[in-house]
Amino acid sequence: MSFGRGTGLSDVESMTPNVLVVTGRVTRAAVPGLCAELESLLYDAEGAVRVPDDRVDCDVGGVACVDLALVEAVARLGLVARRAGGKRLRLRNPPPELLALLDLLGLSGALDVTHGAERGDRGPGPAAGGPTPEGRGSGPGTRAPEP
């Protein structure tokens, strides 16, 4: 039976955001290819910036190994995004280990981090076992501060 109506939502814009999806194990040899892929998303054939938004999405939820090669890839992708008119790289679904490495190396301030497509928080707070404002964890295996 056909109702003669098209599928989908009638009030939703058909344009979808450009997202670079990074999966598997990232090696240093793969970094230039990832940067080239991001550039192809950002620029048209004439070299003009294609994406009107001020952010570029990079989904890293499917990476197999979090190491310094992945951190290098993320940092270089952030540079490619900034060169495209000052855009910021927004990481989607980052593993907690990647967030820790980015914080350790002082790179977390240069990136936007979201846990999923819609949420903009940075993960668990002190009540959920995350870091406390003093930098000490509150989960199992951590000591309470001494008076």
N, C-alpha and C positions, 0 to 999 in steps of 0.2 A: 504494500500500500504506500502511496506517495502523497505527501501533504503539500507538495509544491513549494516548500520553503527551504532555503539554503541552510547548511549546517554552520555551526559556529555562533559566536556572539555578534550581534549587529552593531553594538556600540564600542567595540574594541578595535583599536587601530591595528592594521595588519602588519606593521613594521615591527620586527623583533630586534632586540639589541644584538650587537656583534659580541660574541663570546669566544675567547680562545680557551679550548679545553685541553688540559695537560694531563695525560694518563701514563701509567707504566713507570718505568725507571728512567729518570732524566740523567743523562750523562753530559759531561762538558762538551763533547762533540755534537750533541743535539741542540745546544744553546743557540748557535747561529741560525739553525733552521727554524727554531721557535720564534726568534726575533723576526725573521723574514716572513713567517706566517702572520705574525701580529701586524707587521707593516702592510701586508696585503689586505688585512681587514681595515686598517686605518686610512690608507691612501687609495685613490682611484688611479686609473691608467695614466692620467696627466700629472700625477704627483700632488694633487690637492687632497686635503684632509676630508675624508668621507664621513666620519662619525661626528654628528653635531654635539653630542653629550660631552661633559667635562671629565667623564670617567670611562675607563675601558675595563671590561670584566675578564677575569682569568679564573677559570674553575680548576682548582688543584685537588679536588676531592678524590680523584682516582689515581693519585701518584702511589707507586709501590714502595718507594724508599725515600725517606726524608734525610738528606745529607747536604753537604756544602755545594754540590753540583746543582741541586734544586734551588738553594738560596741564591747562587750565582745567576741561574736562569731567571728567577723572580726579580732580582735586582736589575738585570739587563733589560728585561721586559718593561720594568718601570721606567727605565731611561728611554726606551723606544716610545713609550706612551707620552712621556714629558716632552720629547722632541716633536710630537705631533700636536703642537699648540698648547702645551702645558697640561695635558690630560694626566689624571692620576690612575694608577693601576689598582683595581679593586679585586682582591682575592676572594673567591667564593669557596666555601667548604674547606678551609685550610685545616690540615691536621694539627693537633696541639703541639707536636714536635716542631713543626715548621714555625709556628708562632713563637715558640721558645727560642729557636735559633735566630729568627729575625730580631727579637728583643735583645738577645745576647750581643748581636753584631751591630745594634743601633740602627737597623733598617726599618723597624716597624712604623716609625713616624712618617716614612715616605710612602706608605701604602695604605689603602683602605682595606679593611678586613671585614667580611661578612660570613656568617655561618649559615649558608643556604641562600636562596635567591632573594628573600625578602627581609631577613633580619639583619640588623646592623650592630648587634652587640658584640663584645669581644670575648664571650665565653663565660664560664662560671665565675662567680664572685666568691667571697670568703665563706658564705653560708653553704656553698656547694663543694667546698674543698679546693677552691682555687686560691690564688695568691692573695695574701692580705696586703693592706697598704704599706706595711713595713717590709714587704717582700718575702715573708715567710709563709709557707703553705699552712693550711689548717686541716689538712686531711690526715689519714693514718700515717704514722711514722714521723710526724713533726712534733717538735717540743713546744710547749707553751712558753711564752716569754717569761724570763725571770724577773721578779720585782726589784 
